[in-house]
Each structure stands twice: as structure tokens, then as C-alpha cells.
């Protein structure tokens, strides 16, 4: 049996059980249970980052996260039920009992559905294999996700971010179809060795020191104007010092522009000594070849072929998962990995067409890049940014 079908059968059984339980408990106990669950989630969200950040591996982080959330949600639920106990028995008329049961069953089923969806998002973004596929492809969870109020996903998104090495919430819902239209596989011939030799010196390895939260941040960036480098905001979030590892050695840099909503930052490094990469005059279209350059997994420089799936507006959480933002982006078919963030998306001729800023949680060959129009409309003239910008806080903790 398909894993998604198994997940759906289990979820339907759990929701039916909640419906029956709500009928027996009544409306007030169900409402107070919901209040307790929300209170438990708030406490869990406050405590989870402190404990999760102590773990080294994703498996341990996931175990701690689930334990904390389940513990406090369970405690909140229990307190709500205890506070509401006895009220139902005070009702004098059977008709009141029936109405109370109807409201209670509906409310309890809703609470369980939302809590299940809430917990499923961090699981969908971190659990590998058939189990993870089953969660992501669940029709029940997909329906709940579609019906959930706009912005509500910021809460489970914050939990999912704790399990992501970059600390980022999912760019799109793990229950959505993120890849856009189907296109042919990337063409390896799009990576021209002569173009790579010419452009690669201007693609730099960005290294940030966020001492307040005890993190070393790394990503990619590129020279867009003399002494100015563009990268992602999440690559330098909360940093106190930033350095650029270049072909000319390690150079200090200052963050002079920081936009956590668009996920763009501009760095200034005096006497950087690297040529700017030309900017493309026209955008890319579906099926176009492209090249992703950067330092995946903080390793050596890599230039990889990609193909544009679509050009879309992505509505999702900002890097802190505190609000929603709409960004124009390319969805790409190609091998986009952590560490590519902030690096350039190039035309085969070596012109910047966008900025890589994420990859799909459930597809190894789907990545995302902000369009050049989106980036330029946000940052404006690069040389106008001359003073250090506040990099706010780390994206985790």
C-alpha cells in the first residue's frame, strides 16, 4: 500500500476518534482544550529552540522537538479538559446536551486536525524516505494545509526551521507542488569552461560569525559592482563579522544592506579587487538553460547546469517566519544545495539572471532563485549603501 494512503487512513481514524471524543466531552471542554493546546504551543515554541540547538544531529533535534511539542501540547490539553470538567453535567436539558455534543465534536475534530497538520510540517521537511514521502503526499494533510488560514503556517514553519541547517522555514508548503512545470533535464553543455574561468573569480564564499547565537554561517555571493557583493540575508543574519573567501585571499566585509523579507543582503569590501559580473538585460523563460555557481555545503567552488521550470510569485514566510512576503522567483530543475544560497543564477553566457535562495524540501532537483528584477527593485543602486546595516538576530534561537 502507498505510504501516503497509509498516512491518510491513520489521520482519518484519528480525526474520527476526536469527533467521537468531542461528542462525549461537549463544547466547553473542547474549547478549553483548544485554549490549552494553544498555550502549550506557545510555551513549546519558546522552549524548543533552547533545547534543539544543543543537539548536533538532525535525528536528535527532531526527537527533542517532537518531545517538547507533544509534552506541552499534551499538558495544555489536559489542563483545558480538567478546567472544563463538570460543566457539561450541570446542563439541565437533554437538548442542551445534544447541541453541546454537536459543537464539541466538530470543535475537537478541528483541533486535532490542526495540531496534526502543525506537527506534520516539520516532519515533512526533515523525515527522509517513504515515511517523509507519505507525509508530504498525504491528501488529508494537503486539504488541511489548503484550508488553513493564511499566515498560520508561520508557527509550524518556525519549528521546521529548527531542523534546517540554514535555520530557514520552508519557502513553500511541503504539501504544495513546488517544482512548477516539467522540463527537460539540465544540459551539461550549458556550463561553458571558458565562461566559468572568466566568471568564477567573482563568485565568493561568504563566511559570517554570529557569536551571539554561537553559529558560523556560510554561503555564496557574487560581485555585482566594484567592491559590492550580493548574497542572501539569511547567510549573514545576526552576524557580528563577515569575511569573503576569494581567489585573492580572505577579505573583511561589512553588511550595508539587509532585507530579511526579500532575503537579500549587500556587502561592502573595500579594495576587493574583483570584477563585477555583468547583469542580464532580459529575464529567463521556461525551458531556458542556466548555470548555478557557488560553494555548496561550504565545499569547493562548483558550477552546475540548471533549467528554468517557471517564473512565479512565491508567497511564503520571511527568514524569521514572522510574516508573509511575496517574491518573484524562478523555480529551477537542477542540483541546488545548501551553501549555494546567495550565489548567482547565470545565463550560459555568464550574466547574472537571479540569486539562489533555497531548495525544495521534497525534491532533490528543484531549487529557487530570486529574479534579477526582484533583487534590483529591492536594493536599488548598490553604491548608495555606505553605512553598516543591522543584521538583527540569527534565524534560529
KETI-101444 format. One line per field, with one value per residue (C-alpha): residue in one letter; chain; x, y, z. Coordinates in nm, 4 decimals. Example, Ala and Ser with C-alpha at 12.3 -4.5 7.8 and 13.67 -1.06 7.14 Angstrom:
// residues 2
residu c(A, S)
chaine c(A, A)
px c(1.2300, 1.3670)
py c(-0.4500, -0.1060)
pz c(0.7800, 0.7140)
***
This chain:
// residues 397
residu c(X, X, X, X, X, X, X, X, X, X, X, X, X, X, X, X, X, X, X, X, X, X, X, X, X, X, X, X, X, X, X, X, X, X, X, X, X, X, X, X, X, X, X, X, X, X, X, X, X, X, X, X, X, X, X, X, X, X, X, X, X, X, X, X, X, X, X, X, X, X, X, X, X, X, X, X, X, X, X, X, X, X, X, X, X, X, X, X, X, X, X, X, X, X, X, X, X, X, X, X, X, X, X, X, X, X, X, X, X, X, X, X, X, X, X, X, X, X, X, X, X, X, X, X, X, X, X, X, X, X, X, X, X, X, X, X, X, X, X, X, X, X, X, X, X, X, X, X, X, X, X, X, X, X, X, X, X, X, X, X, X, X, X, X, X, X, X, X, X, X, X, X, X, X, X, X, X, X, X, X, X, X, X, X, X, X, X, X, X, X, X, X, X, X, X, X, X, X, X, X, X, X, X, X, X, X, X, X, X, X, X, X, X, X, X, X, X, X, X, X, X, X, X, X, X, X, X, X, X, X, X, X, X, X, X, X, X, X, X, X, X, X, X, X, X, X, X, X, X, X, X, X, X, X, X, X, X, X, X, X, X, X, X, X, X, X, X, X, X, X, X, X, X, X, X, X, X, X, X, X, X, X, X, X, X, X, X, X, X, X, X, X, X, X, X, X, X, X, X, X, X, X, X, X, X, X, X, X, X, X, X, X, X, X, X, X, X, X, X, X, X, X, X, X, X, X, X, X, X, X, X, X, X, X, X, X, X, X, X, X, X, X, X, X, X, X, X, X, X, X, X, X, X, X, X, X, X, X, X, X, X, X, X, X, X, X, X, X, X, X, X, X, X, X, X, X, X, X, X, X, X, X, X, X, X, X, X, X, X, X, X, X, X, X, X, X, X)
chaine c(A, A, A, A, A, A, A, A, A, A, A, A, A, A, A, A, A, A, A, A, A, A, A, A, A, A, A, A, A, A, A, A, A, A, A, A, A, A, A, A, A, A, A, A, A, A, A, A, A, A, A, A, A, A, A, A, A, A, A, A, A, A, A, A, A, A, A, A, A, A, A, A, A, A, A, A, A, A, A, A, A, A, A, A, A, A, A, A, A, A, A, A, A, A, A, A, A, A, A, A, A, A, A, A, A, A, A, A, A, A, A, A, A, A, A, A, A, A, A, A, A, A, A, A, A, A, A, A, A, A, A, A, A, A, A, A, A, A, A, A, A, A, A, A, A, A, A, A, A, A, A, A, A, A, A, A, A, A, A, A, A, A, A, A, A, A, A, A, A, A, A, A, A, A, A, A, A, A, A, A, A, A, A, A, A, A, A, A, A, A, A, A, A, A, A, A, A, A, A, A, A, A, A, A, A, A, A, A, A, A, A, A, A, A, A, A, A, A, A, A, A, A, A, A, A, A, A, A, A, A, A, A, A, A, A, A, A, A, A, A, A, A, A, A, A, A, A, A, A, A, A, A, A, A, A, A, A, A, A, A, A, A, A, A, A, A, A, A, A, A, A, A, A, A, A, A, A, A, A, A, A, A, A, A, A, A, A, A, A, A, A, A, A, A, A, A, A, A, A, A, A, A, A, A, A, A, A, A, A, A, A, A, A, A, A, A, A, A, A, A, A, A, A, A, A, A, A, A, A, A, A, A, A, A, A, A, A, A, A, A, A, A, A, A, A, A, A, A, A, A, A, A, A, A, A, A, A, A, A, A, A, A, A, A, A, A, A, A, A, A, A, A, A, A, A, A, A, A, A, A, A, A, A, A, A, A, A, A, A, A, A, A, A, A, A, A, A)
px c(0.0000, 0.1229, 0.2748, 0.0511, -0.2598, -0.1440, -0.0884, -0.4339, -0.6038, -0.4335, -0.5264, -0.8910, -0.9091, -0.7555, -0.9949, -1.2967, -1.1791, -1.1506, -1.5042, -1.6393, -1.4396, -1.5720, -1.9298, -1.8748, -1.6855, -1.9038, -1.8312, -1.6855, -1.4308, -1.3353, -1.2914, -1.0875, -0.8861, -0.8069, -0.7031, -0.4752, -0.3267, -0.2522, -0.0940, 0.1137, 0.2296, 0.3336, 0.5374, 0.6807, 0.7849, 0.9665, 1.1499, 1.2148, 1.4913, 1.6882, 1.6917, 1.7082, 2.0164, 2.2037, 2.1795, 2.4267, 2.2366, 1.9038, 1.7652, 1.8297, 1.6920, 1.3755, 1.3346, 1.3780, 1.1417, 0.8666, 0.9110, 0.8858, 0.5847, 0.3952, 0.4714, 0.3469, 0.0543, -0.0500, -0.0165, -0.2175, -0.4853, -0.5083, -0.5360, -0.8112, -1.0066, -0.9715, -1.0861, -1.3871, -1.4847, -1.8121, -1.9678, -2.1442, -2.3058, -2.4663, -2.6759, -3.0417, -3.1932, -3.1170, -3.1496, -2.8635, -2.6589, -2.7212, -2.6206, -2.3202, -2.2197, -2.2522, -2.0397, -1.7924, -1.7436, -1.6859, -1.4504, -1.2495, -1.2075, -1.0893, -0.8380, -0.6900, -0.6716, -0.4851, -0.2454, -0.1717, -0.1034, 0.1111, 0.3337, 0.3401, 0.5164, 0.8492, 0.8198, 0.7537, 1.0618, 1.3021, 1.1971, 1.3568, 1.2417, 0.8962, 0.7657, 0.8550, 0.7080, 0.3905, 0.3518, 0.4214, 0.1868, -0.0974, -0.4280, -0.5698, -0.2764, -0.2822, -0.6507, -0.5909, -0.2945, -0.5052, -0.7850, -0.5582, -0.5874, -0.3213, -0.0210, -0.0967, 0.1868, 0.4398, 0.4151, 0.4987, 0.7409, 0.9363, 0.9591, 1.0649, 1.3374, 1.4910, 1.5607, 1.7039, 2.0801, 2.0311, 1.7638, 1.5183, 1.1472, 1.0195, 0.9961, 0.6693, 0.4385, 0.5757, 0.2255, 0.2274, 0.3716, 0.6871, 0.8578, 0.6441, 0.6144, 0.8028, 1.1027, 1.3906, 1.6904, 1.9604, 2.2011, 2.5592, 2.6770, 2.5300, 2.8381, 3.0995, 3.4517, 3.5648, 3.2717, 3.3353, 3.7028, 3.6055, 3.3232, 3.4217, 3.6754, 3.3846, 3.1798, 3.2872, 3.2454, 3.0683, 3.1606, 2.9736, 3.0393, 2.7210, 2.8773, 2.5596, 2.3960, 2.7203, 2.6955, 2.9258, 2.7243, 2.8397, 2.7003, 2.7816, 2.7797, 2.8891, 3.0433, 2.7701, 2.9549, 3.3038, 3.3643, 2.9978, 2.8768, 2.5175, 2.4153, 2.1140, 2.0081, 1.9932, 2.3623, 2.4590, 2.1666, 2.2803, 2.6459, 2.8986, 3.1717, 3.1700, 3.4605, 3.4828, 3.6981, 3.8163, 4.0811, 4.2803, 4.2570, 4.0205, 3.8751, 3.6723, 3.3306, 3.0548, 2.6827, 2.5483, 2.2010, 1.9815, 1.6297, 1.5066, 1.1700, 1.3111, 1.6151, 1.8757, 2.1869, 2.4575, 2.8169, 3.0879, 3.4543, 3.6991, 3.9586, 3.8046, 3.9855, 3.7374, 3.5471, 3.1677, 2.9696, 2.7581, 2.3837, 2.1452, 1.9315, 1.6459, 1.4902, 1.4818, 1.1836, 1.0551, 1.2962, 1.5933, 1.9349, 2.1091, 2.4109, 2.4222, 2.7543, 2.8602, 3.0064, 2.7580, 2.7902, 3.0750, 3.2940, 3.4926, 3.3541, 3.1081, 2.9311, 2.6258, 2.3750, 2.0108, 1.6950, 1.4142, 1.0861, 0.8832, 0.8860, 0.6352, 0.5432, 0.6161, 0.4120, 0.5757, 0.7361, 1.0246, 1.3521, 1.2338, 0.8920, 0.7236, 0.5293, 0.4442, 0.6077, 0.5585, 0.8729, 0.9222, 1.1359, 1.2460, 1.1825, 1.4721, 1.5450, 1.8987, 2.1171, 2.0751, 2.2169, 2.2751, 2.5693, 2.4528, 2.2375, 2.3320, 2.5193, 2.4318, 2.1993, 2.3706, 2.2842, 2.5096, 2.6873, 2.7868, 2.5389, 2.3528, 1.9833, 1.8969, 2.0113, 1.9778, 1.7876, 1.6609, 1.5768, 1.2662, 1.2303, 1.0948, 1.2729, 1.6448, 1.6385, 1.4258, 1.5719, 1.4624, 1.6248, 1.5047, 1.4730, 1.7177, 1.4237, 1.3156, 1.6667, 1.7363, 1.3966, 1.4756, 1.8358, 1.8372, 2.1762, 2.4397, 2.6754, 2.4051, 2.4585, 2.7552, 2.6824, 2.6674, 2.3215, 2.1667, 2.1690, 1.9128, 1.9102, 2.0031, 1.7337, 1.7384, 1.7159)
py c(0.0000, 0.3507, 0.5357, 0.8383, 0.6166, 0.4664, 0.8160, 0.9243, 0.6184, 0.6856, 1.0549, 0.9853, 0.7358, 0.9892, 1.2653, 1.0328, 0.9360, 1.3068, 1.3625, 1.0876, 1.2185, 1.5703, 1.4400, 1.2905, 1.5878, 1.8699, 2.2161, 2.3907, 2.1206, 2.1142, 2.4924, 2.4909, 2.2044, 2.4230, 2.7092, 2.4711, 2.3397, 2.6933, 2.7815, 2.4644, 2.5504, 2.8991, 2.7616, 2.4874, 2.7390, 2.9401, 2.6428, 2.4244, 2.6416, 2.6395, 2.2593, 2.1796, 2.3966, 2.1809, 1.8802, 1.8105, 1.5756, 1.6259, 1.2998, 1.4128, 1.7591, 1.6026, 1.3786, 1.6732, 1.8912, 1.6301, 1.5549, 1.9227, 1.9943, 1.6791, 1.7327, 2.0905, 2.0398, 1.7373, 1.9300, 2.2197, 1.9853, 1.8104, 2.1370, 2.2537, 1.9328, 1.9429, 2.3052, 2.2268, 1.9085, 1.9049, 2.1903, 1.9590, 1.7682, 2.0906, 2.1242, 2.0612, 1.9781, 1.6987, 1.9391, 2.1378, 1.8203, 1.7431, 2.0915, 2.0786, 1.7433, 1.8610, 2.1698, 1.9741, 1.7015, 1.9495, 2.1621, 1.8675, 1.7257, 2.0676, 2.0967, 1.7532, 1.8209, 2.1490, 2.0038, 1.7089, 1.9470, 2.1649, 1.8729, 1.7294, 2.0301, 1.9872, 1.6120, 1.6636, 1.8832, 1.6572, 1.2899, 1.1065, 0.8021, 0.6532, 0.7972, 1.1515, 1.0986, 0.9622, 1.2710, 1.5142, 1.3343, 1.2921, 1.4067, 1.4762, 1.6940, 1.8671, 1.9507, 2.0841, 2.2849, 2.4416, 2.5277, 2.6662, 3.0454, 3.2484, 3.3122, 3.0294, 2.8230, 3.0633, 2.8720, 2.5233, 2.6954, 2.8152, 2.4585, 2.3311, 2.5959, 2.4453, 2.1251, 2.3034, 2.3563, 2.7023, 2.7847, 2.8792, 2.7979, 2.6163, 2.8523, 2.6902, 2.4468, 2.0899, 1.9820, 2.2072, 2.1068, 2.3190, 2.2277, 2.4163, 2.2785, 1.9751, 2.0496, 1.8538, 1.7720, 2.0412, 2.0464, 1.9885, 2.1812, 2.4974, 2.5101, 2.6592, 2.6153, 2.9471, 3.1302, 2.9579, 3.0580, 3.4184, 3.4475, 3.2189, 3.4576, 3.6965, 3.4294, 3.4378, 3.2221, 3.4253, 3.3420, 3.5021, 3.4906, 3.5107, 3.4877, 3.5801, 3.2545, 3.0581, 2.9953, 3.0118, 3.0988, 3.0193, 3.0725, 3.2162, 3.5616, 3.7443, 4.0773, 4.2952, 4.6290, 4.7439, 4.6362, 4.5326, 4.1743, 4.0483, 3.7479, 3.6240, 3.7892, 3.4519, 3.3968, 3.6955, 3.7066, 3.8042, 3.8276, 4.0452, 3.9916, 3.8834, 3.7694, 3.6837, 3.3914, 3.4910, 3.3966, 3.6910, 3.5718, 3.6372, 3.9891, 4.1548, 4.2865, 4.4944, 4.4344, 4.7621, 4.6455, 4.3853, 4.2806, 3.9690, 3.9781, 3.9538, 3.7586, 3.9872, 4.1457, 4.3671, 4.3517, 4.6134, 4.5149, 4.7975, 4.7264, 4.3884, 4.3784, 4.1563, 4.2392, 4.2686, 4.0037, 4.1560, 4.1666, 4.0103, 4.2581, 4.0120, 3.7568, 3.3822, 3.1845, 2.8320, 2.5784, 2.8150, 2.6835, 2.8400, 2.7871, 2.7796, 2.8869, 2.8810, 2.6822, 2.4018, 2.2624, 2.5102, 2.2972, 2.3914, 2.6123, 2.4426, 2.5407, 2.3236, 2.3272, 2.4113, 2.4617, 2.7065, 2.5388, 2.8563, 3.2194, 3.2669, 3.4754, 3.2764, 3.3710, 3.2393, 3.3259, 3.5669, 3.4287, 3.4741, 3.3209, 3.6266, 3.7371, 3.6565, 3.8077, 3.7673, 3.7369, 3.6897, 3.3837, 3.1186, 2.7557, 2.5538, 2.1975, 2.1333, 2.0322, 2.3251, 2.2530, 2.4287, 2.6618, 2.7725, 3.0311, 3.3821, 3.2642, 3.3778, 3.2160, 3.2843, 3.2665, 3.0312, 3.3472, 3.4370, 3.7138, 3.7289, 3.6447, 3.5838, 3.4956, 3.1437, 3.1435, 2.7939, 2.4406, 2.2244, 2.0151, 1.7151, 1.7274, 1.6835, 1.8565, 2.1645, 2.4965, 2.8582, 3.1816, 3.5376, 3.7062, 3.9854, 4.2268, 4.1327, 4.1834, 4.5150, 4.6598, 4.5814, 4.7007, 4.9948, 5.1475, 4.9429, 5.2379, 5.4168, 5.1740, 5.3077, 5.2574, 4.9322, 4.7766, 4.5985, 4.2233, 4.1745, 3.8261, 3.4762, 3.2865, 3.0161, 3.0664)
pz c(0.0000, -0.0851, 0.2120, 0.1565, 0.1691, 0.4987, 0.6414, 0.5237, 0.6766, 1.0103, 1.0012, 0.9178, 1.2053, 1.4455, 1.3370, 1.3703, 1.7191, 1.8040, 1.6732, 1.8987, 2.1935, 2.1344, 2.1332, 2.4768, 2.6192, 2.4940, 2.3578, 2.6612, 2.7336, 2.3655, 2.3596, 2.6793, 2.5362, 2.2345, 2.4619, 2.6477, 2.3235, 2.2008, 2.5340, 2.5168, 2.1648, 2.2736, 2.5622, 2.3420, 2.0754, 2.3396, 2.4898, 2.1827, 2.0276, 2.3530, 2.3649, 1.9936, 1.9429, 2.1942, 1.9617, 1.6825, 1.4502, 1.2774, 1.4200, 1.7773, 1.7000, 1.5610, 1.8655, 2.1030, 1.9024, 1.8963, 2.2653, 2.3621, 2.1412, 2.2381, 2.6075, 2.6263, 2.3903, 2.5956, 2.9211, 2.7797, 2.6544, 2.9909, 3.1829, 2.9487, 2.9958, 3.3736, 3.3936, 3.1770, 3.3584, 3.5399, 3.3422, 3.0989, 3.3832, 3.5082, 3.1928, 3.2816, 2.9464, 2.7061, 2.4107, 2.5609, 2.5825, 2.2148, 2.0992, 2.3299, 2.1823, 1.8220, 1.8805, 2.0903, 1.8309, 1.5480, 1.7540, 1.8836, 1.5323, 1.4137, 1.6975, 1.6296, 1.2548, 1.3094, 1.5673, 1.3383, 1.0495, 1.2750, 1.3739, 1.0217, 0.8654, 1.0485, 0.9882, 0.6169, 0.5828, 0.7714, 0.7612, 0.4650, 0.2706, 0.2316, 0.5589, 0.4575, 0.1109, 0.2675, 0.4851, 0.2003, -0.0411, 0.2079, 0.0604, 0.4086, 0.5155, 0.1776, 0.2239, 0.5763, 0.4507, 0.1752, 0.4186, 0.6930, 0.7399, 0.5591, 0.7807, 1.0221, 0.8736, 1.0271, 1.3561, 1.2238, 0.9874, 1.2893, 1.4148, 1.0730, 1.0660, 1.3795, 1.1846, 0.8820, 0.8950, 0.7458, 1.0037, 0.7317, 0.7320, 0.4206, 0.1232, 0.0192, 0.1897, 0.1815, 0.0752, -0.2309, -0.5663, -0.5638, -0.8837, -1.1318, -1.4823, -1.6012, -1.8198, -1.9659, -1.7514, -1.7326, -2.0247, -1.9092, -2.2152, -2.0608, -1.8371, -2.0694, -1.9219, -2.0701, -1.9118, -1.5791, -1.5857, -1.6552, -1.4021, -1.1133, -0.9507, -0.8852, -0.7055, -0.3414, -0.0328, 0.2372, 0.5977, 0.8864, 1.2595, 1.4674, 1.8114, 1.9983, 1.8938, 1.8639, 1.4911, 1.1920, 0.8831, 0.5323, 0.1876, -0.1507, -0.3032, -0.6150, -0.7071, -0.8565, -0.8544, -0.7640, -0.4003, -0.3580, -0.3128, -0.3172, -0.1067, 0.0926, 0.4162, 0.5925, 0.5130, 0.7318, 0.9777, 1.3269, 1.2267, 1.4048, 1.1453, 0.7818, 0.5659, 0.1982, 0.0897, -0.2576, -0.5131, -0.3759, -0.0172, 0.2724, 0.2733, 0.5509, 0.4552, 0.6106, 0.5698, 0.4289, 0.3258, 0.4947, 0.3908, 0.5753, 0.3995, 0.0474, 0.1777, 0.0236, 0.1726, 0.0238, 0.1479, 0.1026, 0.0970, 0.0378, -0.2310, -0.3059, -0.6377, -0.8237, -1.1410, -1.1230, -1.3099, -1.5894, -1.5268, -1.7770, -1.9699, -2.0130, -1.7807, -1.8273, -1.9544, -1.9057, -2.0533, -2.0683, -1.9733, -1.6752, -1.4521, -1.0713, -0.9213, -0.5592, -0.2741, -0.1941, 0.1571, 0.2144, -0.0090, -0.3173, -0.5923, -0.8241, -1.1445, -1.2148, -1.5014, -1.4367, -1.6369, -1.5650, -1.4763, -1.4333, -1.3275, -1.0470, -0.7448, -0.4293, -0.1242, 0.1898, 0.5233, 0.5638, 0.7010, 1.0607, 0.9924, 1.1443, 0.8392, 0.4804, 0.1753, -0.1974, -0.4075, -0.7793, -0.8336, -1.0777, -0.9982, -1.1303, -1.2227, -1.1090, -0.8189, -0.5780, -0.2332, 0.0946, 0.0540, -0.2911, -0.1121, -0.2191, -0.5261, -0.8767, -1.1256, -1.4562, -1.8217, -2.0218, -2.1419, -1.7862, -1.6986, -1.3668, -1.4047, -1.0389, -0.6882, -0.5461, -0.2171, -0.1454, -0.2493, -0.2287, 0.0870, -0.1022, -0.4355, -0.4821, -0.8204, -0.7521, -0.6440, -0.6237, -0.7341, -0.6879, -1.0254, -1.1032, -1.1304, -0.7776, -0.6414, -0.8146, -0.7216, -0.3584, -0.3298, -0.5707, -0.6633, -0.4814, -0.4313, -0.2307, 0.0577, 0.2509, 0.6208, 0.8216, 0.8455, 1.1420, 1.0729, 1.3502, 1.5013, 1.3915, 1.2096, 1.4798, 1.8527)
***
